[in-house]
Amino acid sequence: MIGTSTDPDLSTSQTTDSPSLMVERVFLLLILVVAIAVRVRHQLLNVPFAVGIDEPAIVGRALRILQTGDWNTHTWDYPSLVSYIHALDVAARYLMGVVGGEWNSLTRMNMVAVFQAGRTVTAIIGVVTVWMTYRIGRELDSPRLGLAAAAMLAVLPMHVRESHFMLTDVPTTALVTLTVWLAIRAGQIRTVFAYALAGAAAGLSAAAKYNGGVAFVAIVIAWIVFDRSSSNRGRKAAAAVGGAAAAFLVGAPYTLLDLPNFLEGFGNSFGGLMMKVRRPTGDPIWLIYYKHLALSAWFWMPMAGLGVFVVLVRKAARARWLIPIGFAAAYFYVLATHNLVYARYALPLTPMVCLLAAAPIAAIARAISVLAPSRNGRAGSAFMIGATLVFVIQFGITATRWVETLQRPDTRTLVSKWLWANSAAGSRVAVEANGPTYLESTGLAVPPTDRIIDRPLQSYVSEGFDYLVISAERLDGYDPYLHAGPQVLHVSPSDSITGPDIRVIKLPR
């Protein structure tokens, strides 16, 4: 426990009504083993030719740091903390390779090893988030609730999927969860240092991804609920703000050191993008995110909604629960009021939803234990395990199906292997953003291209390009490019092949 609880019901639930400490640790270890197993399974299949849509951006920044020694990423769509993390894990993998005789120069390090390092670290961060979810649940209510919430998150399809990629979302989710945990701690032990630590976690959350800064709401709620009338409330607030600012600058120092370029780059990345993105037609944005979260199991989100009612009814526990509930409400509001919609943006909500979904199960288990005290709470524990397994089995089936799809060949890999076998070294290839990645590793020349139709067809011919690799989802406006030369390869997705539909056009010299 963090701090000392004055809730008699909470005290009971953590002693007479909880599993023994040894059993609790065994269950926790089992949950963490399952969590790491599903997150590292098949993590390198189809690497490096078919990786996550935004992974090359993060990988490129990490490698650039190692190759140039310049820790300024000079890009402002994401803060730099996650790039720094992967620069360090790739550096560690490089040194291991040097010692093991795999290579003797950074330029000779292969991309598979780069992704092995980064994706493994992402998976570990995902498992740490599962553990923190357990700790939060234990301190909010009981070991039972903590284990149930952790078990859900361990196999939650969205979290399992994103833990396979070197992106910002899983580290941000971990740091947001840490912030909520430390905010609860600050509300319990009520020291200036505790608020400074919580603020630092919020600052790191924002340094991982700007929207992670919403986690500071959890600290504000803790301060309002527990310390708004304390004699040193001002010092605590200042400590939280100062800790957040200092930690953000540690994780993203060039937002200040390169302030003019940050302001201009941030404006270009987000201001221009948000001006261009129109509000989706059809379902409102909040409903789109709700549907994405509910894909894991239709009854998960309604159970979490019931959990809000259950925890707020318990007066003694209400103050503590306001912290994760308040953060979740604020974060969901931010998502619902911005037009750019991606399912993974909702990932920081998942630990909170797991905690809330576990709350009604824990409440019923507690009631069963009270009604059947002669059995030492075994009936309550049996119900808790059974009800949790309903979620875990459903989540696990969906997550396993997704993980197993990674075994299937990808259209991007098939096209890459064909180009490798049928092209001369140094051939110039135009590839779209969602097409094959890291073709340079096969000896081809691949200048940066977002969409092939963004450039006139004649420019590809005049600059000596050999192939156009077209992988756009919609081919409106592509007709001249599709008929610029013979189509030498067409690979389509199917039940046994994943990836985009890809056409390879050979340009005439």
C-alpha positions in Angstrom: 0.0 0.0 0.0 1.0 3.6 -0.6 0.0 5.7 2.3 -2.4 4.7 5.1 -6.1 4.2 4.4 -8.8 5.2 6.8 -11.5 3.2 4.9 -12.5 0.3 7.1 -14.1 -1.5 4.1 -10.9 -1.1 2.1 -8.8 -2.4 5.0 -11.0 -5.5 5.2 -10.8 -6.2 1.5 -7.0 -6.2 1.7 -6.6 -8.6 4.6 -9.4 -11.1 5.4 -11.1 -10.8 2.1 -8.1 -11.0 -0.2 -6.0 -13.9 -1.4 -2.9 -14.6 0.6 0.2 -12.6 -0.4 1.8 -15.7 -2.0 -1.2 -16.5 -4.1 -1.6 -12.9 -5.1 2.1 -12.8 -6.3 1.6 -16.1 -8.2 -1.4 -14.7 -10.0 0.4 -11.4 -10.7 3.4 -13.3 -12.1 1.2 -15.4 -14.3 -0.5 -12.3 -15.6 2.8 -10.6 -16.4 4.2 -13.7 -18.1 1.1 -13.8 -20.4 1.4 -10.1 -21.0 5.0 -10.3 -22.2 4.4 -13.5 -24.2 1.6 -12.0 -26.4 3.5 -8.7 -26.9 6.7 -10.2 -28.2 5.2 -13.1 -30.2 5.9 -12.6 -34.0 7.2 -9.1 -33.3 9.8 -9.3 -36.1 7.9 -11.1 -38.9 7.8 -9.1 -42.1 10.5 -6.7 -40.7 12.0 -4.5 -42.2 9.8 -4.3 -45.4 6.4 -4.2 -43.7 6.4 -2.1 -40.5 3.9 0.2 -38.8 2.8 3.2 -40.7 4.6 5.7 -38.5 7.4 3.6 -37.2 10.0 4.7 -39.8 9.6 8.3 -38.5 10.6 7.3 -34.9 13.3 4.9 -36.1 14.8 7.5 -38.4 15.1 10.1 -35.6 16.7 7.6 -33.2 19.2 6.5 -35.8 19.9 10.1 -36.8 20.8 10.9 -33.2 23.3 8.0 -33.1 24.8 8.9 -36.5 25.2 12.6 -35.9 25.3 13.1 -32.2 22.6 15.8 -32.6 19.8 15.3 -30.0 17.7 17.9 -31.7 15.3 15.8 -33.8 14.3 19.0 -35.8 10.8 17.6 -36.1 7.8 18.7 -34.1 4.9 16.4 -34.8 6.0 14.3 -31.7 8.1 15.5 -28.8 11.5 13.8 -28.6 11.3 11.6 -25.5 10.3 8.4 -27.3 13.0 9.0 -30.0 15.5 9.4 -27.1 14.4 6.1 -25.6 14.8 4.3 -28.8 18.2 5.9 -29.5 19.4 4.4 -26.3 18.0 0.9 -26.8 19.3 0.8 -30.4 22.7 2.0 -29.1 22.7 -0.8 -26.5 21.8 -3.4 -29.2 24.5 -2.0 -31.4 27.1 -2.4 -28.7 25.9 -6.0 -28.0 26.3 -6.7 -31.8 29.9 -5.3 -31.8 30.8 -7.5 -28.8 29.2 -10.5 -30.5 30.9 -9.9 -33.9 27.7 -9.1 -35.8 29.1 -5.8 -37.2 31.9 -3.3 -36.6 30.2 -0.1 -37.7 26.9 1.6 -37.0 26.3 1.9 -40.8 26.4 -2.0 -41.0 23.8 -2.6 -38.3 20.8 -4.2 -40.0 17.3 -2.9 -39.6 16.0 -6.2 -38.1 18.2 -5.7 -35.1 17.1 -2.0 -34.8 13.4 -3.2 -34.6 14.3 -6.0 -32.3 15.7 -3.6 -29.8 12.9 -1.0 -30.1 10.0 -3.3 -30.2 11.2 -5.3 -27.3 11.5 -2.2 -25.2 8.0 -1.2 -26.3 6.7 -4.6 -25.2 8.4 -4.3 -21.8 6.9 -0.8 -21.3 3.5 -2.4 -22.1 4.0 -5.0 -19.5 5.1 -2.4 -16.9 1.8 -0.7 -17.6 0.0 -3.9 -16.8 1.9 -4.0 -13.4 1.1 -0.4 -12.6 -2.6 -1.0 -13.4 -2.5 -3.8 -10.8 -0.9 -1.4 -8.3 -3.5 1.3 -8.8 -6.3 -1.2 -8.4 -4.8 -2.6 -5.3 -4.5 0.8 -3.7 -7.9 2.1 -4.9 -9.8 -1.0 -3.7 -8.2 -4.4 -3.2 -5.7 -6.9 -4.5 -8.6 -8.6 -6.2 -9.5 -5.6 -8.2 -5.9 -4.9 -9.1 -5.4 -8.4 -10.4 -8.6 -8.4 -12.4 -7.8 -5.1 -14.1 -4.2 -6.2 -14.8 -5.5 -9.5 -16.3 -7.8 -7.5 -18.6 -5.1 -5.2 -19.8 -2.6 -8.0 -20.2 -4.6 -9.4 -23.2 -6.6 -6.3 -24.2 -6.4 -6.5 -28.0 -5.7 -2.7 -28.6 -2.9 -2.6 -26.0 -1.4 -5.9 -27.3 -1.4 -4.7 -30.8 0.2 -1.3 -30.1 2.8 -2.9 -27.9 4.2 -4.5 -31.1 5.3 -1.2 -32.6 8.0 1.5 -32.0 5.5 4.3 -31.7 4.7 6.9 -29.0 1.4 5.5 -27.8 2.5 2.7 -25.5 5.2 4.8 -23.7 2.6 7.6 -23.4 0.1 5.2 -21.9 2.6 4.0 -19.4 3.6 7.5 -18.3 0.0 8.6 -18.1 -0.8 5.5 -15.9 2.3 6.4 -13.7 0.9 9.9 -13.4 -2.5 8.7 -12.2 -0.8 6.4 -9.7 1.5 9.1 -8.3 -1.5 11.5 -8.2 -3.3 9.0 -6.0 -0.2 8.7 -3.9 0.0 12.5 -3.6 -3.6 12.6 -2.4 -2.8 9.9 0.2 0.5 11.0 1.7 0.0 14.7 1.0 3.6 15.9 0.8 5.1 18.5 -1.4 7.6 15.9 -2.8 4.7 13.5 -3.7 3.1 16.3 -5.8 6.5 17.1 -7.4 6.9 13.4 -8.5 3.4 13.3 -9.9 4.0 16.5 -11.8 7.3 15.1 -13.2 5.4 12.0 -14.5 2.9 14.3 -16.2 5.7 16.3 -17.8 7.3 13.1 -19.1 3.8 12.0 -20.5 3.6 15.3 -22.5 7.3 14.8 -23.6 6.3 11.4 -25.0 3.2 12.7 -26.8 1.7 16.1 -26.4 -1.8 14.8 -25.5 -0.1 12.9 -22.6 -0.1 16.3 -20.8 -3.8 15.8 -20.1 -2.6 13.5 -17.3 -1.9 16.6 -15.3 -5.7 16.8 -14.7 -5.3 13.8 -12.3 -2.9 15.9 -10.2 -5.3 18.8 -10.2 -8.1 16.6 -9.0 -5.9 15.1 -6.2 -5.0 18.6 -5.1 -8.6 19.8 -5.1 -10.0 16.8 -3.3 -7.3 16.3 -0.7 -5.2 19.6 -0.4 -7.2 22.6 -1.5 -7.5 23.6 2.2 -4.1 22.5 3.5 -1.7 25.0 4.9 0.9 24.4 2.2 -1.5 24.0 -0.7 0.4 26.6 -2.7 3.7 24.8 -2.3 2.2 21.6 -3.4 0.6 23.2 -6.5 3.9 24.9 -7.4 5.8 21.6 -6.9 3.4 19.8 -9.3 3.7 22.6 -12.0 7.4 22.9 -11.5 8.0 19.1 -11.7 5.9 18.9 -14.8 7.8 21.8 -16.6 11.2 20.4 -15.6 10.5 16.9 -16.6 9.0 18.0 -20.0 12.1 19.9 -20.7 14.3 16.9 -19.8 12.3 14.8 -22.3 11.9 17.4 -25.0 14.6 20.1 -24.3 14.7 21.6 -27.8 11.1 22.9 -27.4 12.9 25.6 -25.4 16.4 25.5 -26.8 15.1 25.7 -30.4 12.0 27.7 -29.5 11.5 29.6 -32.9 11.7 26.4 -34.9 9.6 24.5 -32.4 6.8 27.2 -32.6 6.9 27.3 -36.4 7.2 23.5 -36.8 4.5 22.8 -34.3 2.2 25.2 -36.1 2.9 23.7 -39.5 2.4 20.1 -38.2 -0.7 20.7 -36.2 -2.2 24.0 -37.1 -2.2 23.3 -40.8 -3.3 19.7 -40.4 -6.2 20.6 -38.1 -7.3 23.3 -40.6 -7.4 20.7 -43.4 -9.0 17.9 -41.5 -12.8 18.0 -41.7 -15.1 16.7 -39.1 -16.0 13.1 -40.1 -19.6 12.7 -41.4 -21.8 10.1 -39.9 -21.1 9.0 -36.3 -19.9 11.8 -33.9 -16.3 11.5 -32.9 -17.0 10.4 -29.3 -19.1 7.5 -30.6 -16.3 6.5 -33.1 -13.8 6.2 -30.2 -16.4 4.4 -28.0 -16.8 1.8 -30.8 -13.1 1.4 -31.1 -12.8 0.8 -27.4 -15.7 -1.6 -27.4 -14.3 -3.8 -30.2 -12.5 -5.9 -27.6 -15.9 -7.1 -26.1 -19.2 -5.3 -26.4 -19.9 -5.7 -22.6 -16.5 -4.2 -21.5 -17.5 -0.5 -21.8 -21.0 -0.9 -20.3 -19.3 -2.7 -17.4 -16.9 0.2 -16.9 -19.9 2.6 -17.0 -21.4 0.5 -14.2 -18.1 0.7 -12.4 -18.3 4.5 -12.3 -21.6 4.2 -10.5 -20.4 1.5 -8.1 -17.2 3.3 -7.0 -19.0 6.7 -6.6 -21.7 5.1 -4.4 -19.1 4.0 -1.9 -18.5 7.2 0.0 -15.3 6.1 1.7 -13.6 5.3 -1.6 -15.1 8.0 -3.7 -12.4 10.6 -3.3 -9.6 8.2 -4.5 -11.6 7.1 -7.5 -12.3 10.7 -8.6 -8.6 10.9 -9.8 -8.7 8.1 -12.5 -12.3 8.9 -13.4 -11.6 12.6 -13.7 -8.6 12.0 -15.9 -10.5 9.6 -18.1 -13.3 12.1 -18.6 -10.9 14.9 -19.4 -8.9 12.8 -21.9 -12.0 11.5 -23.6 -13.3 15.0 -23.9 -10.0 16.0 -25.6 -10.3 13.1 -28.1 -14.0 13.9 -28.8 -13.3 17.5 -29.6 -10.6 17.0 -32.2 -11.2 16.0 -35.8 -8.2 13.9 -36.3 -9.3 10.4 -35.3 -7.1 7.3 -34.9 -8.0 4.4 -32.7 -4.6 4.3 -31.0 -5.1 7.8 -29.6 -7.5 6.2 -27.1 -4.9 3.9 -25.7 -4.1 5.9 -22.5 -7.8 5.3 -21.5 -7.5 1.6 -21.5 -5.9 1.0 -18.0 -8.6 3.3 -16.5 -11.4 1.4 -18.3 -10.0 -1.9 -17.1 -10.0 -0.6 -13.5 -13.5 0.6 -13.8 -14.7 -2.6 -15.5 -13.2 -4.6 -12.6 -14.9 -2.5 -9.9 -18.4 -4.1 -10.2 -16.8 -7.6 -10.2 -14.9 -6.7 -7.0 -18.0 -5.3 -5.4 -20.0 -8.4 -6.0 -17.2 -10.6 -4.8 -17.0 -8.6 -1.6 -20.7 -9.0 -1.1 -20.5 -12.7 -1.6 -17.6 -12.9 0.9 -19.7 -11.1 3.5 -22.7 -13.3 2.9 -20.6 -16.5 3.1 -17.9 -15.7 5.8 -17.5 -19.3 6.9 -15.7 -20.1 3.7 -12.9 -17.5 4.2 -14.0 -15.6 1.2 -13.4 -18.5 -1.2 -16.8 -18.0 -2.8 -16.0 -14.4 -3.4 -12.6 -15.2 -4.8 -14.1 -17.9 -7.1 -16.6 -15.4 -8.4 -13.9 -12.9 -9.0 -11.8 -15.3 -10.9 -14.7 -16.6 -13.0 -16.1 -13.2 -13.9 -12.6 -11.9 -14.8 -12.0 -14.9 -17.0 -15.1 -14.0 -19.0 -13.3 -10.8 -20.1 -9.9 -12.3 -20.3 -11.0 -15.2 -22.6 -12.9 -12.9 -24.9 -9.9 -10.4 -25.0 -7.4 -13.2 -25.4 -9.2 -14.8 -28.3 -9.3 -11.5 -30.2 -5.7 -10.6 -29.3 -4.4 -14.0 -30.3 -6.2 -13.9 -33.6 -4.5 -10.6 -34.4 -1.1 -11.7 -33.3 -1.4 -14.8 -35.5 -2.1 -12.6 -38.5 1.5 -11.4 -38.2 2.6 -14.9 -39.4 0.9 -14.2 -42.8 3.0 -12.8 -45.6 2.6 -9.1 -46.3 2.1 -7.6 -49.7 4.9 -5.2 -49.0 7.3 -8.0 -48.1 6.4 -9.9 -51.3 7.0 -6.8 -53.4 10.2 -6.0 -51.7 11.6 -9.5 -52.3 10.6 -9.3 -56.0 12.3 -5.9 -56.4 15.4 -7.3 -54.7 15.5 -10.3 -57.1 14.6 -8.4 -60.3 16.3 -5.0 -60.0 19.9 -4.0 -60.5 21.7 -2.4 -57.5 21.1 1.3 -57.4 17.7 1.2 -59.3 15.6 4.2 -58.4 12.2 3.3 -56.9 9.3 5.7 -55.9 7.4 4.2 -53.0 4.4 5.6 -51.3 4.2 6.1 -47.5 2.1 3.0 -46.9 4.2 0.9 -49.2 7.3 -1.3 -48.6 9.8 0.2 -46.1 13.6 0.1 -46.0 14.1 -1.0 -49.6 17.5 0.8 -49.3 18.7 -2.3 -47.3 18.4 -4.2 -50.6 20.6 -1.8 -52.5 17.8 0.2 -54.1 17.7 4.0 -54.2 14.4 5.2 -52.6 14.1 9.0 -52.4 11.4 10.2 -49.9 7.9 10.1 -51.4 4.5 10.5 -49.6 2.2 10.0 -52.5 3.3 9.3 -56.0 0.7 11.7 -57.5 2.2 14.6 -55.6 4.8 14.9 -58.3 4.3 15.2 -62.1 4.8 11.9 -63.9 7.4 13.5 -66.2 9.6 14.3 -63.2 10.0 10.6 -62.4 11.0 9.9 -66.0 13.4 12.8 -66.3 15.1 11.9 -63.0 15.7 8.3 -64.1 13.3 6.4 -61.8 13.0 2.7 -62.7 9.8 1.8 -60.9 6.7 3.3 -59.4 5.4 1.3 -56.5 1.7 2.4 -56.1 -0.1 1.4 -52.9 -2.7 4.1 -52.5 -6.1 3.0 -51.0 -7.9 5.0 -53.7 -6.6 5.4 -57.2 -8.4 8.6 -58.2 -6.0 10.6 -60.3 -3.5 7.7 -60.7 -4.5 6.7 -64.2 -1.5 8.4 -66.0 0.9 6.8 -63.6 -0.7 3.4 -63.9 -0.2 3.5 -67.7 3.2 5.1 -67.7 4.8 1.7 -68.4 4.1 -2.0 -68.1 2.7 -3.3 -64.8 5.3 -5.9 -63.9 3.8 -6.9 -60.6 0.4 -6.7 -58.8 0.0 -8.1 -55.3 -3.4 -8.0 -53.6 -4.3 -8.8 -50.0 -6.4 -11.9 -49.3 -7.3 -14.2 -46.5 -3.8 -15.5 -46.5 -1.9 -12.2 -47.3 -2.0 -8.9 -45.4 -1.0 -5.4 -46.5 -2.2 -2.9 -49.1 -2.9 -3.6 -52.7 0.3 -2.9 -54.6 1.1 -2.3 -58.2 4.6 -2.0 -59.6 5.0 0.0 -62.8 8.3 -0.1 -64.8 9.1 3.2 -66.3 10.7 3.5 -69.7 14.2 4.9 -69.9 
